[in-house]
Amino acid sequence: MEAPLFKLLLLPLLPYTSAGNFSQGCWEDVATFLSDLNAAKPKAYAVRMYDSVGKFGSNIFSGNTDRLGSYSECVSAEAPSGRFRGQYCKLQVQQDSIDYDCGMCVPSSCSEEDVTELAILDNVLEWEDKVLKNPIYIYSQSGPFYLGVDTFFLISGLLSSRSLLNMLRRSEKEITFCITLKYLCNRLLRSKYALMTIGTFLFLATFTVTALLSSFYKLPVANPRDMRKTSTIMYFLEYYSKPYCRYGPFLVGILLGLFTYQQPGPVLRTRTQASLGWLCAMFSMFMVIALAYTLKASLDAYSPSMALYQAVHRTVWAAAVGWIVFACEEGFGGFINWFLSWSIWAVIAKISYACYLVHPMLIMLYNGLQETLTHYSDVNMFYLFLAHCLMTFLVGLALTVMVEMPLQGLKQPRLNRQAVPL
């Protein structure tokens, strides 16, 4: 057959060959196979490998979705160099409500995870190349997934501790649960050593558990080239969504609230103290991002430095953000305090909790409704980001106005009203 005809026959296979998040040997062998297949005079082994792939046919809506191809033809193919042979596997692809089972023939150097990666995003190589070379993408794709969530946890812990302490201070002088809790809290806060001991124990507990889970499951730091399918799933199931791995930033906020509540006067007295604190905070935030971008996972070995990073980087980030809050309250916030004091942030702050609750549902809804692969480009991602933000703000505003604010009004004590004679 002539080369143009082979290029036409190759089209059904192309969606499965544009991935880069798998082993180097597999990718090189796939590239060799495609090159030999698409040559002016295709090599016989490449023709057999392609011919053994299951081709989609007619009558799919009646259930004719199995395209198993030829197992024997696939495994009989061998590259002239002897580097790899044909390896038969079955790929399941789902579109709408139909499951397609397609037999594939890939080089024997490809693992199950590699074959799975062959079926992803339609220009992932271009995306990965830009992510790895453009500093703009470092924060969003370097590894510390969604550090904004940890900032949210920090602020939540800070406001929760202050709210609780203010409530206990204003509570009535009768034996209630709040009075009992106040007594216990006061007993703990007259003893600072006990507070420090408990805080240290909790920090060490979350650090240890996170490090052990990271080592056991070989959790990726999330460099794009390290995103193995199994490890990525375990990253979210066993680490990202577990409270015992994520309460570090919340605990930082609680301790910051307790510390600032107890201080009768300003703590920072000189610009030197403030400058040193700002320098440490900025350096810590920089290292959290830079280390994530440089640490690389391996399929065969897992570095202890990666486990240590997974254990502490979120808490370190929260501590650095906590310093910013503390410095602004102490009067050493500079232009950052001026920027954060804009009145527009008060409006956004009131709907932030609702936005936090609904944004993952909107993103998953959008992704679940897609019928084709997503083509990466800066413009597409920018517009997608703006669209998600706009929808999140609108839905968050609606929930705040129609649900949260009315419920808060019900909780407030009713004003005493005098009867007005008719």
C-alpha positions, 0 to 999 in steps of 0.5 A: 500500500502507498504511504498516504493510505497508511496515513489514513489508516493511522488516524483511528490510532492517533488519539491514543499516541499523543501522551507523554506521562509514561516511561521513556522506553515505551515512548521511544518504542511507540515513536519507532513503531509509528515512524516505521508504519508511516514510512514510504515503505512501511516495515512488515512488523509495523503493518502487522501490529497496526493490522491487529488493532481492533477497528470500530465498525457499524451497529454500535447502538445495538451493542456491537462495541467489541473490537478485539482485533487479532491477538496472535498477529499482534504477539507475532510482530517483532521489531527488526532491532529486536528491541521490542515485540507486539504486546496485546491489550484491551482498552476500554473507552467510554463515551456518553453511555456506550463502553467501547472495548478495543484491542490494541497492539503496543510495544512490549516495553509499555506497562499497564499505566503507559497504555492508560496514559496513551488514551488522555488531553489531545496535545498533552506533549505541547501542554507539558512542554509549556508547563516545564519551561514557562515560569508562569505555570510553576505555581499552578502545576509545580506540585503543591496542589491548591495551596489556596485551600491551605490558606483557607484552612489557615484563615478558618482556624484563625477566625474559629479560635477568635470567635470561640474565645470571644464567645466564651468571654461574653458567656453568662455566669451560669453552669453551661457547656460553654462555661465548662469549656471556657474553664478548660480552655482557661486552665490550658491557656494559664499553662503555656507549656501544656499548649505548646506540648499539645501543639507540638504533638499534633504537628508531629502526628500529622507530619509522621502520618503524611510522610509514611503514607507518601512513602508507602504509596509513592505519592507524586509531588505532582511534577507533570512527568511524575503523574502516574495514574495509580499514584495520582489516585492514591494522592487524592484518596489517601492524602489530599482528602484525609483530615489527619494529613491536612489539619496542619494549616488549620492548627496554625490558624488556631495557634495564631488566634490564641497567640494574638488574643493573649497579647495585651500590646504590640509584639513587633517593636522595630522594623528590623524584627518585621523585616526579618519576619518578612524575609523568612516568610517570603523565603519559605513560600519560595522554597515551597514552590521551588522544591516542588518544581525540582523534586522528581519521583521515580518508578523504582525509588522514592526519595525521603526528601519527597516524603518530607516535603509532602509532610511539611510543605502545606504547614510551612505555607500556612505559617508564612501566610500567617505571618503576613496576617500577623504583620498586617495586624501589627502595623508592618504590612506595608503595601500588602496591608493597603491592598488587602484593605480594599473594600472590594475584598469584604464582598468577596469574603462574604461569599468565599465559603459558598464559593469554596463549597460549590467550585469543585462541583462546577468543575466536575460538572463541566468536565463530565459533560465533555464529549471530546478531548480538550485541546490545550492552549493558553487562550483556552485555559485562560477563558476556562479559568475566567468562566469557572471563576465567574460561575463560582462567584455567581452561584456562591453569591446566590447561595449566600443571599438565599441560604446563608444570610437568612439562616444567620438572621434566624440565629440572631436574637429577636428584638423586643417589640413594644405593642403599638395600640391601634 
